Amino acid sequence: MLNDNRQQYVIQSNDPKGDEGFGKFLGAIIVFVMFLGVVQVAYNSVMAWCRDTMAWLNDTATYLAGFWPF
């Protein structure tokens, strides 16, 4: 038979609002890091576009300069 006088433990947090605040803080940090990742991807895309545009302009100018009689 089971003993009905078993000890039961209840684990209770001392400061539930502190735990909730920590969770919100951790969530804010995760969102901020994701935002920084999006900014990094956007920056890399813009810089690659600028480099490619400059290379295209250089190639175009070189091609057009080939028509000038020197």
PyRosetta script that sets phi, psi and omega in degrees:
from pyrosetta import init, pose_from_sequence

init()
pose = pose_from_sequence("MLNDNRQQYVIQSNDPKGDEGFGKFLGAIIVFVMFLGVVQVAYNSVMAWCRDTMAWLNDTATYLAGFWPF")
pose.set_psi(1, 150.2)
pose.set_omega(1, 178.2)
pose.set_phi(2, -80.8)
pose.set_psi(2, 144.7)
pose.set_omega(2, 178.3)
pose.set_phi(3, -85.1)
pose.set_psi(3, 119.8)
pose.set_omega(3, -179.2)
pose.set_phi(4, -78.8)
pose.set_psi(4, -4.2)
pose.set_omega(4, -178.9)
pose.set_phi(5, -99.4)
pose.set_psi(5, 28.5)
pose.set_omega(5, 179.4)
pose.set_phi(6, -67.0)
pose.set_psi(6, 149.3)
pose.set_omega(6, 177.1)
pose.set_phi(7, -82.8)
pose.set_psi(7, 136.3)
pose.set_omega(7, 178.5)
pose.set_phi(8, -117.9)
pose.set_psi(8, 133.3)
pose.set_omega(8, -178.1)
pose.set_phi(9, -107.8)
pose.set_psi(9, 134.2)
pose.set_omega(9, 176.1)
pose.set_phi(10, -115.3)
pose.set_psi(10, 118.8)
pose.set_omega(10, 178.8)
pose.set_phi(11, -93.2)
pose.set_psi(11, 120.3)
pose.set_omega(11, -177.6)
pose.set_phi(12, -126.0)
pose.set_psi(12, 136.9)
pose.set_omega(12, 177.8)
pose.set_phi(13, -75.6)
pose.set_psi(13, 143.3)
pose.set_omega(13, 179.6)
pose.set_phi(14, -73.6)
pose.set_psi(14, -33.0)
pose.set_omega(14, -176.3)
pose.set_phi(15, -136.2)
pose.set_psi(15, 85.2)
pose.set_omega(15, -178.8)
pose.set_phi(16, -63.7)
pose.set_psi(16, -30.8)
pose.set_omega(16, 178.8)
pose.set_phi(17, -69.4)
pose.set_psi(17, -32.0)
pose.set_omega(17, 176.6)
pose.set_phi(18, -66.0)
pose.set_psi(18, -40.2)
pose.set_omega(18, 177.3)
pose.set_phi(19, -65.1)
pose.set_psi(19, -39.6)
pose.set_omega(19, 178.8)
pose.set_phi(20, -66.3)
pose.set_psi(20, -40.0)
pose.set_omega(20, 177.8)
pose.set_phi(21, -64.4)
pose.set_psi(21, -39.9)
pose.set_omega(21, 177.8)
pose.set_phi(22, -64.8)
pose.set_psi(22, -39.4)
pose.set_omega(22, 177.8)
pose.set_phi(23, -63.6)
pose.set_psi(23, -41.9)
pose.set_omega(23, 178.0)
pose.set_phi(24, -65.9)
pose.set_psi(24, -40.9)
pose.set_omega(24, 178.7)
pose.set_phi(25, -62.7)
pose.set_psi(25, -45.0)
pose.set_omega(25, 179.3)
pose.set_phi(26, -64.0)
pose.set_psi(26, -40.1)
pose.set_omega(26, 176.5)
pose.set_phi(27, -63.2)
pose.set_psi(27, -39.8)
pose.set_omega(27, 178.1)
pose.set_phi(28, -65.0)
pose.set_psi(28, -39.3)
pose.set_omega(28, 177.9)
pose.set_phi(29, -63.4)
pose.set_psi(29, -42.8)
pose.set_omega(29, -179.8)
pose.set_phi(30, -63.9)
pose.set_psi(30, -43.5)
pose.set_omega(30, 179.3)
pose.set_phi(31, -64.4)
pose.set_psi(31, -40.0)
pose.set_omega(31, 179.3)
pose.set_phi(32, -64.2)
pose.set_psi(32, -42.5)
pose.set_omega(32, 178.8)
pose.set_phi(33, -65.1)
pose.set_psi(33, -39.5)
pose.set_omega(33, 176.8)
pose.set_phi(34, -63.9)
pose.set_psi(34, -39.4)
pose.set_omega(34, 177.2)
pose.set_phi(35, -61.7)
pose.set_psi(35, -43.5)
pose.set_omega(35, 178.1)
pose.set_phi(36, -62.6)
pose.set_psi(36, -36.6)
pose.set_omega(36, 176.4)
pose.set_phi(37, -63.6)
pose.set_psi(37, -41.3)
pose.set_omega(37, 178.4)
pose.set_phi(38, -65.7)
pose.set_psi(38, -41.3)
pose.set_omega(38, 178.0)
pose.set_phi(39, -62.8)
pose.set_psi(39, -40.7)
pose.set_omega(39, 179.5)
pose.set_phi(40, -63.3)
pose.set_psi(40, -43.6)
pose.set_omega(40, 178.9)
pose.set_phi(41, -63.8)
pose.set_psi(41, -43.0)
pose.set_omega(41, 179.0)
pose.set_phi(42, -64.3)
pose.set_psi(42, -42.1)
pose.set_omega(42, 179.2)
pose.set_phi(43, -62.6)
pose.set_psi(43, -45.6)
pose.set_omega(43, 179.2)
pose.set_phi(44, -62.4)
pose.set_psi(44, -38.1)
pose.set_omega(44, 179.2)
pose.set_phi(45, -65.4)
pose.set_psi(45, -44.6)
pose.set_omega(45, -179.7)
pose.set_phi(46, -65.6)
pose.set_psi(46, -42.7)
pose.set_omega(46, -179.9)
pose.set_phi(47, -65.5)
pose.set_psi(47, -39.2)
pose.set_omega(47, 177.4)
pose.set_phi(48, -65.3)
pose.set_psi(48, -40.6)
pose.set_omega(48, 177.9)
pose.set_phi(49, -62.0)
pose.set_psi(49, -42.8)
pose.set_omega(49, 179.0)
pose.set_phi(50, -63.4)
pose.set_psi(50, -44.5)
pose.set_omega(50, 179.1)
pose.set_phi(51, -62.1)
pose.set_psi(51, -44.1)
pose.set_omega(51, -180.0)
pose.set_phi(52, -65.4)
pose.set_psi(52, -38.4)
pose.set_omega(52, 178.4)
pose.set_phi(53, -65.0)
pose.set_psi(53, -43.7)
pose.set_omega(53, 178.6)
pose.set_phi(54, -63.5)
pose.set_psi(54, -40.2)
pose.set_omega(54, 178.4)
pose.set_phi(55, -64.9)
pose.set_psi(55, -41.1)
pose.set_omega(55, 178.8)
pose.set_phi(56, -65.0)
pose.set_psi(56, -43.3)
pose.set_omega(56, 178.3)
pose.set_phi(57, -63.2)
pose.set_psi(57, -39.5)
pose.set_omega(57, 178.0)
pose.set_phi(58, -63.9)
pose.set_psi(58, -45.4)
pose.set_omega(58, 178.7)
pose.set_phi(59, -63.4)
pose.set_psi(59, -41.0)
pose.set_omega(59, 179.7)
pose.set_phi(60, -65.4)
pose.set_psi(60, -43.5)
pose.set_omega(60, 179.1)
pose.set_phi(61, -64.9)
pose.set_psi(61, -38.9)
pose.set_omega(61, 178.0)
pose.set_phi(62, -65.2)
pose.set_psi(62, -41.9)
pose.set_omega(62, 178.6)
pose.set_phi(63, -63.2)
pose.set_psi(63, -47.1)
pose.set_omega(63, -179.1)
pose.set_phi(64, -67.7)
pose.set_psi(64, -33.0)
pose.set_omega(64, 178.7)
pose.set_phi(65, -68.7)
pose.set_psi(65, -21.5)
pose.set_omega(65, 178.1)
pose.set_phi(66, -66.9)
pose.set_psi(66, -17.8)
pose.set_omega(66, 179.1)
pose.set_phi(67, -84.5)
pose.set_psi(67, -15.8)
pose.set_omega(67, -179.0)
pose.set_phi(68, -75.3)
pose.set_psi(68, 129.8)
pose.set_omega(68, 178.2)
pose.set_phi(69, -78.6)
pose.set_psi(69, 120.0)
pose.set_omega(69, 178.0)
pose.set_phi(70, -114.4)
pose.dump_pdb("model.pdb")
